[in-house]
């Protein structure tokens, strides 16, 4: 029997209502674990921990990590003033997920950042974000799709070597790319759509939402890296 790798997926921390209850909850859209499972992995939800120093212990128990999408990164994390169009801060997630990213890179645990997760990877390594852009959603609460073109010779291009239509929903993107990251895909309007760790292990970020598509793509590659 082939052992399935354990893939941790970070979660939201938001008020929620279900049944008789209305209280804070660790949330994750079901498409994330479903994609991990389709790709051959076991999915584990990783909620924010009030002690970021716990991150290395968490990573020691995982075979790979996905930093999921969600709230805008707090601009002070990359030395910027808040744009009026930037959404509410999620300080618990920022602190915890930055700690997880640093721990994953240090331990060479395979890492995939999705949307916010890619942006946070860039911020963790010293890059900055563009706080608003238009045309990358289908309207409030509606996903859109656009073409992403891989950069030849990159890890992402080895996974998906051709231009593809991807599901997206974001209004922020990478601005200055951090040292230690390589851009591996662009949108037709020039937006950075994928980055990868130049050295030191398997680390990829994608600006779109693969969990909303049909193909396993980069998550399949993450699971294979976790098996290794």
FENFENLIN-V795591 format. One record per residue. N is the residue number from 1. RES is the residue in one letter. PHI is phi in radians with two decimals (999 if undefined). OMEGA is omega in degrees with one decimal (* if undefined). BURIAL is + if it has 9 or more other ideal C-beta (glycine too) atoms within 8 Angstrom, else -. Layout:
# FENFENLIN-V795591
n->N res->RES phi->PHI omega->OMEGA burial->BURIAL
n->N res->RES phi->PHI omega->OMEGA burial->BURIAL
This chain:
# FENFENLIN-V795591
n->1 res->X phi->999 omega->178.9 burial->-
n->2 res->X phi->-1.38 omega->178.4 burial->-
n->3 res->X phi->-1.34 omega->179.1 burial->-
n->4 res->X phi->-1.45 omega->178.4 burial->-
n->5 res->X phi->-1.22 omega->-179.9 burial->+
n->6 res->X phi->-1.61 omega->-176.4 burial->+
n->7 res->X phi->-1.93 omega->176.0 burial->+
n->8 res->X phi->-1.41 omega->177.9 burial->+
n->9 res->X phi->-2.21 omega->-179.5 burial->+
n->10 res->X phi->-1.21 omega->-174.7 burial->+
n->11 res->X phi->-2.17 omega->168.3 burial->+
n->12 res->X phi->-1.25 omega->169.3 burial->+
n->13 res->X phi->-2.37 omega->-171.0 burial->+
n->14 res->X phi->-2.44 omega->169.2 burial->-
n->15 res->X phi->-1.09 omega->-179.9 burial->-
n->16 res->X phi->-2.62 omega->178.3 burial->+
n->17 res->X phi->-2.21 omega->174.4 burial->-
n->18 res->X phi->-2.72 omega->-178.0 burial->-
n->19 res->X phi->0.95 omega->179.1 burial->-
n->20 res->X phi->-1.57 omega->-166.2 burial->-
n->21 res->X phi->-1.90 omega->173.5 burial->-
n->22 res->X phi->-2.50 omega->-173.7 burial->-
n->23 res->X phi->-2.82 omega->176.6 burial->-
n->24 res->X phi->-1.06 omega->-177.4 burial->-
n->25 res->X phi->-2.52 omega->169.3 burial->+
n->26 res->X phi->-1.50 omega->-171.5 burial->+
n->27 res->X phi->-2.05 omega->174.5 burial->+
n->28 res->X phi->-2.66 omega->175.2 burial->+
n->29 res->X phi->-0.95 omega->-173.9 burial->-
n->30 res->X phi->-1.08 omega->-179.6 burial->-
n->31 res->X phi->-1.11 omega->-179.9 burial->-
n->32 res->X phi->-1.14 omega->178.4 burial->+
n->33 res->X phi->-1.09 omega->178.9 burial->+
n->34 res->X phi->-1.10 omega->178.8 burial->+
n->35 res->X phi->-1.17 omega->176.8 burial->+
n->36 res->X phi->-1.02 omega->-178.7 burial->+
n->37 res->X phi->-1.16 omega->177.8 burial->+
n->38 res->X phi->-1.11 omega->-179.0 burial->-
n->39 res->X phi->-1.42 omega->176.3 burial->+
n->40 res->X phi->1.74 omega->179.6 burial->-
n->41 res->X phi->-1.93 omega->170.8 burial->+
n->42 res->X phi->-1.75 omega->-176.2 burial->+
n->43 res->X phi->-1.76 omega->175.9 burial->+
n->44 res->X phi->-2.26 omega->178.3 burial->+
n->45 res->X phi->-1.35 omega->-178.7 burial->+
n->46 res->X phi->-2.06 omega->-179.3 burial->+
n->47 res->X phi->-1.30 omega->176.5 burial->-
n->48 res->X phi->-0.99 omega->177.2 burial->+
n->49 res->X phi->-1.92 omega->180.0 burial->+
n->50 res->X phi->-1.15 omega->178.7 burial->-
n->51 res->X phi->-1.98 omega->-179.5 burial->-
n->52 res->X phi->-1.02 omega->178.7 burial->+
n->53 res->X phi->-1.17 omega->177.6 burial->-
n->54 res->X phi->-1.38 omega->-173.8 burial->+
n->55 res->X phi->-0.99 omega->-179.7 burial->+
n->56 res->X phi->-1.05 omega->179.3 burial->+
n->57 res->X phi->-1.17 omega->176.7 burial->-
n->58 res->X phi->-1.13 omega->-178.8 burial->+
n->59 res->X phi->-1.09 omega->-179.9 burial->+
n->60 res->X phi->-1.13 omega->-178.2 burial->-
n->61 res->X phi->-1.74 omega->-177.6 burial->-
n->62 res->X phi->-1.91 omega->172.6 burial->+
n->63 res->X phi->-1.66 omega->176.9 burial->+
n->64 res->X phi->-2.89 omega->-176.9 burial->+
n->65 res->X phi->-2.34 omega->169.1 burial->+
n->66 res->X phi->-1.98 omega->171.9 burial->+
n->67 res->X phi->-1.66 omega->-169.4 burial->+
n->68 res->X phi->-1.39 omega->176.5 burial->+
n->69 res->X phi->-1.27 omega->179.4 burial->+
n->70 res->X phi->2.64 omega->-172.5 burial->-
n->71 res->X phi->-1.13 omega->174.7 burial->+
n->72 res->X phi->-1.08 omega->175.8 burial->+
n->73 res->X phi->-1.24 omega->178.5 burial->+
n->74 res->X phi->-1.04 omega->-174.9 burial->+
n->75 res->X phi->-1.02 omega->179.8 burial->+
n->76 res->X phi->-1.11 omega->178.7 burial->-
n->77 res->X phi->-1.12 omega->177.3 burial->+
n->78 res->X phi->-2.14 omega->170.4 burial->+
n->79 res->X phi->1.26 omega->-176.9 burial->-
n->80 res->X phi->-2.06 omega->170.1 burial->+
n->81 res->X phi->-1.34 omega->-178.2 burial->-
n->82 res->X phi->-1.24 omega->171.4 burial->-
n->83 res->X phi->-1.34 omega->179.8 burial->+
n->84 res->X phi->-0.99 omega->-178.4 burial->-
n->85 res->X phi->-1.57 omega->176.4 burial->-
n->86 res->X phi->-1.30 omega->-175.7 burial->+
n->87 res->X phi->-1.32 omega->179.6 burial->-
n->88 res->X phi->-1.02 omega->-178.9 burial->-
n->89 res->X phi->-1.29 omega->172.9 burial->-
n->90 res->X phi->-2.24 omega->-170.9 burial->+
n->91 res->X phi->-1.04 omega->-179.9 burial->-
n->92 res->X phi->-1.12 omega->179.0 burial->+
n->93 res->X phi->-1.16 omega->-179.2 burial->+
n->94 res->X phi->-0.96 omega->-176.3 burial->+
n->95 res->X phi->-1.10 omega->-176.5 burial->+
n->96 res->X phi->-1.21 omega->-175.9 burial->+
n->97 res->X phi->-1.27 omega->173.1 burial->+
n->98 res->X phi->-1.08 omega->177.7 burial->+
n->99 res->X phi->-1.11 omega->177.6 burial->+
n->100 res->X phi->-1.09 omega->179.8 burial->+
n->101 res->X phi->-1.07 omega->179.8 burial->+
n->102 res->X phi->-1.08 omega->179.6 burial->+
n->103 res->X phi->-1.17 omega->179.3 burial->+
n->104 res->X phi->-1.13 omega->178.9 burial->+
n->105 res->X phi->-1.14 omega->-179.2 burial->+
n->106 res->X phi->-1.15 omega->-177.8 burial->-
n->107 res->X phi->-1.59 omega->-176.5 burial->+
n->108 res->X phi->0.99 omega->171.9 burial->+
n->109 res->X phi->-1.46 omega->-180.0 burial->+
n->110 res->X phi->-0.92 omega->-169.8 burial->+
n->111 res->X phi->-2.35 omega->173.5 burial->+
n->112 res->X phi->-2.25 omega->174.0 burial->+
n->113 res->X phi->-1.79 omega->-179.4 burial->+
n->114 res->X phi->-1.98 omega->178.1 burial->+
n->115 res->X phi->0.95 omega->175.3 burial->+
n->116 res->X phi->-0.90 omega->-179.1 burial->+
n->117 res->X phi->-1.09 omega->175.3 burial->+
n->118 res->X phi->-1.17 omega->179.3 burial->+
n->119 res->X phi->-1.08 omega->-179.3 burial->+
n->120 res->X phi->-1.19 omega->174.5 burial->+
n->121 res->X phi->-1.03 omega->178.5 burial->+
n->122 res->X phi->-1.10 omega->179.2 burial->+
n->123 res->X phi->-1.14 omega->-179.3 burial->+
n->124 res->X phi->-1.01 omega->-176.9 burial->+
n->125 res->X phi->-1.73 omega->173.0 burial->+
n->126 res->X phi->1.81 omega->178.5 burial->-
n->127 res->X phi->-1.51 omega->-179.7 burial->+
n->128 res->X phi->-2.19 omega->-178.2 burial->+
n->129 res->X phi->-2.14 omega->167.8 burial->+
n->130 res->X phi->-1.49 omega->-168.8 burial->+
n->131 res->X phi->-1.41 omega->175.6 burial->+
n->132 res->X phi->-2.74 omega->169.1 burial->+
n->133 res->X phi->-2.58 omega->-178.6 burial->+
n->134 res->X phi->-1.80 omega->170.7 burial->-
n->135 res->X phi->1.58 omega->-178.6 burial->-
n->136 res->X phi->-1.99 omega->168.7 burial->+
n->137 res->X phi->-2.35 omega->175.3 burial->+
n->138 res->X phi->-1.71 omega->-173.7 burial->-
n->139 res->X phi->2.02 omega->-175.5 burial->-
n->140 res->X phi->-1.05 omega->178.8 burial->-
n->141 res->X phi->1.30 omega->-177.8 burial->-
n->142 res->X phi->-2.19 omega->176.6 burial->-
n->143 res->X phi->-1.29 omega->171.8 burial->+
n->144 res->X phi->-2.09 omega->174.1 burial->+
n->145 res->X phi->-2.42 omega->175.5 burial->-
n->146 res->X phi->-2.68 omega->-175.9 burial->+
n->147 res->X phi->-1.52 omega->175.3 burial->+
n->148 res->X phi->-2.07 omega->-179.2 burial->+
n->149 res->X phi->-1.97 omega->179.9 burial->+
n->150 res->X phi->-1.26 omega->173.4 burial->+
n->151 res->X phi->-1.58 omega->-177.4 burial->+
n->152 res->X phi->-0.97 omega->176.9 burial->-
n->153 res->X phi->1.56 omega->-179.4 burial->-
n->154 res->X phi->-1.63 omega->177.5 burial->+
n->155 res->X phi->-1.08 omega->179.7 burial->+
n->156 res->X phi->-1.05 omega->179.2 burial->+
n->157 res->X phi->-1.11 omega->176.4 burial->+
n->158 res->X phi->-1.29 omega->178.3 burial->-
n->159 res->X phi->-1.51 omega->179.5 burial->+
n->160 res->X phi->-2.29 omega->-170.4 burial->+
n->161 res->X phi->-1.45 omega->-175.4 burial->-
n->162 res->X phi->-2.35 omega->176.7 burial->-
n->163 res->X phi->-1.15 omega->-178.3 burial->-
n->164 res->X phi->-2.39 omega->170.9 burial->-
n->165 res->X phi->-1.53 omega->-176.8 burial->-
n->166 res->X phi->-2.20 omega->176.1 burial->+
n->167 res->X phi->-1.41 omega->-177.6 burial->+
n->168 res->X phi->-2.47 omega->173.0 burial->+
n->169 res->X phi->-2.76 omega->178.7 burial->+
n->170 res->X phi->-2.79 omega->175.5 burial->+
n->171 res->X phi->-2.20 omega->175.0 burial->-
n->172 res->X phi->-2.20 omega->-177.3 burial->+
n->173 res->X phi->-2.79 omega->176.3 burial->+
n->174 res->X phi->-1.12 omega->174.1 burial->+
n->175 res->X phi->-1.85 omega->175.0 burial->-
n->176 res->X phi->-1.45 omega->-178.9 burial->-
n->177 res->X phi->-1.32 omega->-178.8 burial->+
n->178 res->X phi->-1.15 omega->170.0 burial->+
n->179 res->X phi->-1.09 omega->-177.6 burial->-
n->180 res->X phi->1.68 omega->175.1 burial->+
n->181 res->X phi->-1.99 omega->176.0 burial->+
n->182 res->X phi->-2.05 omega->175.1 burial->+
n->183 res->X phi->-1.29 omega->-176.4 burial->+
n->184 res->X phi->-2.15 omega->172.9 burial->+
n->185 res->X phi->-2.84 omega->177.4 burial->+
n->186 res->X phi->-2.27 omega->165.9 burial->+
n->187 res->X phi->-1.44 omega->-178.9 burial->+
n->188 res->X phi->-1.13 omega->178.0 burial->-
n->189 res->X phi->-1.53 omega->177.8 burial->-
n->190 res->X phi->1.61 omega->177.7 burial->-
n->191 res->X phi->-1.10 omega->175.7 burial->+
n->192 res->X phi->-1.18 omega->-175.7 burial->+
n->193 res->X phi->-1.90 omega->176.9 burial->+
n->194 res->X phi->-2.68 omega->174.5 burial->+
n->195 res->X phi->-2.34 omega->176.3 burial->+
n->196 res->X phi->-2.59 omega->179.1 burial->+
n->197 res->X phi->-1.21 omega->-173.9 burial->+
n->198 res->X phi->-1.19 omega->179.0 burial->-
n->199 res->X phi->-2.72 omega->175.8 burial->-
n->200 res->X phi->1.70 omega->175.5 burial->-
n->201 res->X phi->2.10 omega->-176.3 burial->+
n->202 res->X phi->-1.59 omega->178.5 burial->+
n->203 res->X phi->-2.53 omega->-177.2 burial->+
n->204 res->X phi->-2.37 omega->171.1 burial->+
n->205 res->X phi->-2.22 omega->176.2 burial->+
n->206 res->X phi->-2.20 omega->-176.4 burial->+
n->207 res->X phi->-1.40 omega->-178.3 burial->+
n->208 res->X phi->-1.56 omega->-175.4 burial->+
n->209 res->X phi->-2.03 omega->-178.3 burial->+
n->210 res->X phi->-1.08 omega->-179.7 burial->+
n->211 res->X phi->-1.16 omega->179.3 burial->+
n->212 res->X phi->-1.61 omega->179.4 burial->-
n->213 res->X phi->-1.85 omega->-177.0 burial->+
n->214 res->X phi->-1.73 omega->-174.9 burial->-
n->215 res->X phi->-1.54 omega->178.2 burial->-
n->216 res->X phi->-1.38 omega->170.7 burial->+
n->217 res->X phi->0.75 omega->-174.9 burial->+
n->218 res->X phi->-1.17 omega->178.4 burial->+
n->219 res->X phi->-1.22 omega->173.3 burial->+
n->220 res->X phi->-1.07 omega->178.0 burial->+
n->221 res->X phi->-1.17 omega->176.3 burial->+
n->222 res->X phi->-1.09 omega->179.4 burial->+
n->223 res->X phi->-1.09 omega->177.5 burial->+
n->224 res->X phi->-1.11 omega->176.9 burial->-
n->225 res->X phi->-1.11 omega->178.5 burial->+
n->226 res->X phi->-1.14 omega->178.2 burial->+
n->227 res->X phi->-1.11 omega->-178.8 burial->-
n->228 res->X phi->-1.28 omega->* burial->-
